[in-house]
Amino acid sequence: MLNITQITNNKDKILQENILPNVCWNRFDLRYDDDWDLFKIGNEYCVASHCDGGTITVSMYLRELNSDIFNEFAKYLFEFYPHAKQIWVLHTYTTVKNLEPAVHWHVDLPKTIEEFNSTLSHRVRYNTKWYPKKIRENIDEYTIKYMNVDDCSDEIVNLYFKWKNQTHGTNYGLTPREYLKKFCVTGVYVMETETEVLAIGFICETGENVFFENFSYNQKYAKYSPGMILYYYLISDLIARGKKKLYLLGGNLEYKKHFNGIATTTYTGNIYREQFFYPKYIAVLAHLTPKFLHKFVKMLLPHTSHKRAFYALVK
């Protein structure tokens, strides 16, 4: 039987010493203050968890664990959090039923910007010089500055909120300070002229690793690619400061590919309590004809979210 023990003493230190990669999605001490638990699986592996309502989140970002061992741990978590309905797993290398393949991007940062530039395509290298030139010619001279999160004004974050709402319809529903705390922002890049801001980017640094939280730019100047200029400057600055990896999550945005982005296959999704505690029951239902299965689900599971969870289990 797998030995799983909860760690309560010095859990922050133990988490930091045993989490690889050391990046904000695994650093529950940064994400959730003290509202998280830490478990040792077997003799070596440590996993943190946080339960919010019916959902458990685990520190399995870009981590790989034997599937059978992870399933035992998942069952343990459902017993530890008796009211939880599901476990949310983000970009793990562990293969588990119900998790869907999802591309993940990161950038390996070399020792010098010259080395980084040497592996860019000719077109991308050209654009890193052409767009800044056009901004200086047609808009104004600009600067890009890095600041610690404590020095970032609410005005900057609110401007970012405004741009994200315009381009993506995003409504964070958070105050600037709440946003910076929730997404573990440690530093901010601001591209600006003397009269206006052109682009804003947020990062979270954890040792030699950096997570690129998000960025946006002034749509009035979209044709000059201020977001790309900011991103390239950010990479240059991280290399100069000796950082090793830049993590970008998933998706297929062009900037992730063109600036030496490395794609890997990971797995993301929800794991449901039912698959651990009612397997025989679900196996019987899975053999019903689609017509009778649909009638059963409609009668007993009125909520859409419950229906989706059930169909995921029996598919």
C-alpha positions as CSV (number, residue, x, y, z in Angstrom):
1,M,0.0,0.0,0.0
2,L,1.3,3.5,-0.9
3,N,2.5,5.5,2.1
4,I,1.0,9.1,2.0
5,T,1.7,11.4,4.9
6,Q,0.7,15.0,5.5
7,I,3.5,17.5,6.2
8,T,2.6,20.3,8.6
9,N,5.9,21.5,10.0
10,N,8.1,23.8,7.8
11,K,5.9,23.0,4.8
12,D,6.9,26.2,3.0
13,K,10.6,25.3,3.1
14,I,10.0,21.6,2.3
15,L,7.8,22.6,-0.7
16,Q,10.5,24.9,-2.1
17,E,13.2,22.3,-1.7
18,N,11.2,19.5,-3.4
19,I,9.2,21.2,-6.2
20,L,10.6,20.9,-9.8
21,P,10.1,22.9,-11.8
22,N,10.2,25.8,-9.3
23,V,7.6,27.9,-11.0
24,C,4.6,29.8,-9.6
25,W,2.0,27.2,-10.7
26,N,3.7,24.8,-8.3
27,R,4.5,27.3,-5.6
28,F,1.4,27.1,-3.4
29,D,3.2,29.1,-0.7
30,L,3.0,32.0,-3.1
31,R,-0.4,31.3,-4.6
32,Y,-2.5,30.6,-1.5
33,D,-0.7,32.1,1.5
34,D,-1.1,29.3,4.2
35,D,-4.4,27.9,2.8
36,W,-2.8,24.7,1.3
37,D,-1.7,21.3,2.4
38,L,1.5,19.4,1.6
39,F,1.8,15.6,1.2
40,K,4.7,13.2,0.9
41,I,4.1,10.3,-1.4
42,G,6.3,7.4,-0.7
43,N,9.8,8.3,0.2
44,E,10.5,11.3,-2.1
45,Y,7.7,12.8,-4.0
46,C,5.9,15.9,-2.5
47,V,2.7,17.4,-3.8
48,A,0.8,20.4,-2.6
49,S,-3.0,20.8,-2.7
50,H,-5.5,23.6,-2.2
51,C,-9.2,23.0,-1.9
52,D,-11.7,25.8,-2.8
53,G,-15.3,24.8,-2.7
54,G,-15.7,21.5,-4.6
55,T,-12.4,21.7,-6.5
56,I,-8.9,20.5,-5.4
57,T,-5.9,22.0,-7.2
58,V,-2.6,20.1,-7.1
59,S,1.0,21.1,-7.8
60,M,1.6,18.8,-10.7
61,Y,2.5,21.5,-13.3
62,L,5.1,20.0,-15.7
63,R,5.6,17.1,-13.3
64,E,5.5,13.4,-14.0
65,L,4.3,10.7,-11.6
66,N,3.5,7.1,-12.2
67,S,-0.2,6.9,-13.2
68,D,-1.1,4.2,-10.7
69,I,0.6,6.2,-7.9
70,F,-1.2,9.4,-8.9
71,N,-4.5,7.6,-8.9
72,E,-3.9,6.4,-5.4
73,F,-3.0,9.9,-4.3
74,A,-6.1,11.3,-6.0
75,K,-8.3,8.8,-4.1
76,Y,-6.5,9.9,-0.9
77,L,-7.2,13.5,-1.6
78,F,-11.0,12.9,-2.1
79,E,-11.0,11.2,1.3
80,F,-9.0,14.0,2.8
81,Y,-11.3,16.6,1.4
82,P,-14.7,14.8,1.7
83,H,-16.8,17.6,0.1
84,A,-14.6,18.0,-3.0
85,K,-16.1,16.8,-6.3
86,Q,-13.1,17.1,-8.6
87,I,-9.3,17.6,-8.9
88,W,-8.1,20.2,-11.3
89,V,-4.7,19.4,-13.0
90,L,-2.9,21.9,-15.2
91,H,-0.2,21.0,-17.8
92,T,1.1,17.8,-16.2
93,Y,3.3,15.1,-17.8
94,T,1.3,12.5,-15.8
95,T,-1.2,10.6,-17.9
96,V,-4.5,10.1,-16.1
97,K,-8.0,9.2,-17.3
98,N,-10.1,12.3,-18.3
99,L,-7.1,14.6,-18.7
100,E,-6.8,15.9,-22.3
101,P,-3.6,16.4,-24.2
102,A,-2.6,20.1,-24.3
103,V,0.4,21.8,-25.8
104,H,2.7,23.7,-23.5
105,W,5.3,26.3,-24.4
106,H,8.5,27.4,-22.8
107,V,11.7,29.1,-23.8
108,D,15.2,28.0,-22.8
109,L,17.2,31.2,-22.1
110,P,20.9,31.0,-23.1
111,K,23.7,33.0,-21.5
112,T,23.7,35.8,-24.1
113,I,21.2,37.6,-26.3
114,E,23.5,37.0,-29.2
115,E,23.1,33.3,-28.8
116,F,19.4,33.7,-28.5
117,N,19.2,35.8,-31.7
118,S,21.3,33.3,-33.6
119,T,18.5,30.8,-33.5
120,L,15.7,33.2,-34.5
121,S,14.5,33.2,-38.1
122,H,15.8,36.0,-40.4
123,R,12.3,37.6,-40.5
124,V,11.9,37.7,-36.7
125,R,15.4,39.1,-36.2
126,Y,14.6,41.8,-38.8
127,N,11.4,42.7,-37.1
128,T,13.0,43.2,-33.7
129,K,14.8,46.1,-35.2
130,W,12.3,47.3,-37.9
131,Y,9.3,47.9,-35.6
132,P,11.2,49.9,-32.9
133,K,12.6,52.1,-35.7
134,K,9.1,52.7,-37.1
135,I,7.8,53.6,-33.7
136,R,10.5,56.2,-33.2
137,E,9.9,57.6,-36.7
138,N,6.1,57.8,-36.6
139,I,5.2,58.0,-32.9
140,D,7.9,59.1,-30.6
141,E,11.0,58.0,-28.7
142,Y,10.1,55.3,-26.2
143,T,11.5,53.6,-23.2
144,I,10.9,50.1,-21.6
145,K,11.3,49.9,-17.9
146,Y,11.2,47.1,-15.4
147,M,9.8,47.6,-11.9
148,N,9.2,45.6,-8.9
149,V,5.5,44.8,-8.3
150,D,5.4,47.0,-5.2
151,D,6.3,50.0,-7.4
152,C,3.5,49.3,-10.0
153,S,0.7,51.7,-9.8
154,D,-3.0,50.8,-9.9
155,E,-3.2,53.1,-13.0
156,I,-1.0,50.7,-14.9
157,V,-3.0,47.6,-13.9
158,N,-6.3,49.3,-14.7
159,L,-5.0,50.3,-18.1
160,Y,-4.0,46.6,-18.7
161,F,-7.6,45.6,-17.6
162,K,-9.0,48.1,-20.1
163,W,-6.9,46.8,-23.0
164,K,-7.7,43.1,-22.2
165,N,-11.4,43.9,-22.2
166,Q,-11.1,45.6,-25.5
167,T,-9.2,42.8,-27.2
168,H,-10.5,39.7,-25.5
169,G,-13.6,40.8,-23.6
170,T,-11.9,39.8,-20.4
171,N,-13.4,41.1,-17.1
172,Y,-11.1,40.0,-14.2
173,G,-13.5,41.2,-11.6
174,L,-10.5,42.1,-9.4
175,T,-8.9,45.2,-8.0
176,P,-5.4,45.8,-9.2
177,R,-3.8,44.6,-6.0
178,E,-6.0,41.5,-6.0
179,Y,-5.0,40.7,-9.6
180,L,-1.3,41.0,-8.8
181,K,-1.6,38.8,-5.8
182,K,-3.8,36.1,-7.4
183,F,-1.4,35.7,-10.4
184,C,1.8,35.9,-8.3
185,V,3.1,38.9,-10.2
186,T,6.6,39.9,-9.0
187,G,7.6,42.3,-11.8
188,V,6.2,44.6,-14.4
189,Y,7.5,45.8,-17.8
190,V,6.1,49.1,-19.1
191,M,6.8,50.5,-22.6
192,E,5.9,54.2,-22.9
193,T,6.6,57.5,-24.6
194,E,6.6,60.8,-22.7
195,T,2.9,61.0,-23.2
196,E,1.4,57.5,-23.3
197,V,1.8,53.9,-22.5
198,L,2.3,51.5,-25.4
199,A,2.5,48.1,-23.8
200,I,2.4,46.3,-20.4
201,G,3.7,42.9,-19.3
202,F,3.6,41.0,-16.1
203,I,6.0,38.2,-14.9
204,C,6.5,36.0,-11.8
205,E,10.1,35.1,-10.9
206,T,11.0,32.1,-8.9
207,G,14.7,31.7,-8.7
208,E,16.1,31.1,-12.2
209,N,12.7,30.5,-13.7
210,V,10.2,33.0,-14.9
211,F,6.5,32.7,-15.7
212,F,5.1,35.2,-18.3
213,E,1.8,35.9,-16.7
214,N,0.3,38.1,-19.4
215,F,0.7,41.3,-21.5
216,S,-1.3,43.7,-23.6
217,Y,-0.8,46.8,-25.7
218,N,-2.4,50.0,-27.0
219,Q,-4.5,48.9,-29.9
220,K,-4.1,52.3,-31.5
221,Y,-0.5,51.3,-32.4
222,A,-1.1,47.6,-33.2
223,K,0.5,47.9,-36.6
224,Y,3.8,48.6,-34.9
225,S,3.7,45.5,-32.8
226,P,4.4,47.1,-29.4
227,G,3.6,43.8,-27.7
228,M,6.3,42.0,-29.7
229,I,8.8,44.7,-28.9
230,L,8.0,44.4,-25.2
231,Y,8.3,40.6,-25.3
232,Y,11.6,40.7,-27.0
233,Y,12.9,43.3,-24.5
234,L,11.6,41.1,-21.7
235,I,13.6,38.1,-23.0
236,S,16.7,40.2,-23.4
237,D,16.4,41.5,-19.9
238,L,15.8,38.1,-18.4
239,I,18.9,36.7,-20.2
240,A,21.0,39.7,-18.9
241,R,19.8,38.9,-15.4
242,G,20.8,35.2,-15.7
243,K,17.4,33.6,-15.9
244,K,17.2,30.1,-17.4
245,K,13.6,29.3,-18.4
246,L,10.6,31.3,-19.4
247,Y,7.3,29.5,-19.1
248,L,4.3,30.5,-21.3
249,L,1.5,27.9,-20.6
250,G,-0.4,26.6,-23.7
251,G,-2.2,27.9,-26.8
252,N,-0.9,28.6,-30.3
253,L,-0.2,32.3,-30.3
254,E,2.5,33.2,-32.8
255,Y,4.9,34.9,-30.4
256,K,5.2,31.7,-28.5
257,K,6.4,29.9,-31.6
258,H,8.6,32.5,-33.3
259,F,10.8,33.5,-30.3
260,N,12.4,30.0,-29.9
261,G,9.4,28.6,-28.1
262,I,9.6,24.8,-27.4
263,A,6.3,22.9,-27.5
264,T,5.7,19.8,-25.3
265,T,2.6,17.6,-24.9
266,T,1.1,17.8,-21.4
267,Y,-2.3,16.9,-19.9
268,T,-4.9,19.2,-18.4
269,G,-8.4,18.7,-17.0
270,N,-10.6,17.5,-14.2
271,I,-10.5,14.2,-12.3
272,Y,-13.8,13.3,-10.8
273,R,-14.6,11.7,-7.4
274,E,-17.0,9.3,-9.1
275,Q,-14.4,7.4,-11.0
276,F,-12.7,6.3,-7.8
277,F,-15.7,5.5,-5.6
278,Y,-18.4,4.3,-8.0
279,P,-16.5,2.4,-10.8
280,K,-18.8,-0.6,-10.9
281,Y,-21.9,1.6,-11.0
282,I,-20.4,3.7,-13.9
283,A,-19.3,0.5,-15.8
284,V,-22.9,-0.7,-15.8
285,L,-24.3,2.6,-17.0
286,A,-21.6,2.8,-19.7
287,H,-23.2,-0.2,-21.4
288,L,-26.7,1.4,-21.6
289,T,-27.8,2.4,-25.1
290,P,-27.3,6.1,-25.8
291,K,-31.1,6.6,-25.6
292,F,-31.5,5.1,-22.1
293,L,-28.3,6.7,-20.9
294,H,-29.5,10.1,-21.9
295,K,-32.8,9.6,-20.1
296,F,-31.0,8.5,-16.9
297,V,-28.7,11.5,-17.0
298,K,-31.6,13.9,-17.7
299,M,-33.6,12.5,-14.8
300,L,-31.0,12.3,-12.1
301,L,-28.4,15.0,-13.0
302,P,-30.3,18.2,-13.6
303,H,-27.2,20.5,-13.7
304,T,-25.3,20.9,-16.9
305,S,-21.9,20.7,-15.1
306,H,-22.9,17.3,-13.5
307,K,-23.9,16.0,-16.9
308,R,-20.6,16.9,-18.5
309,A,-18.7,15.3,-15.6
310,F,-20.8,12.1,-15.9
311,Y,-20.4,11.8,-19.7
312,A,-16.6,12.3,-19.2
313,L,-16.5,9.3,-16.9
314,V,-18.4,6.9,-19.1
315,K,-17.1,7.9,-22.5
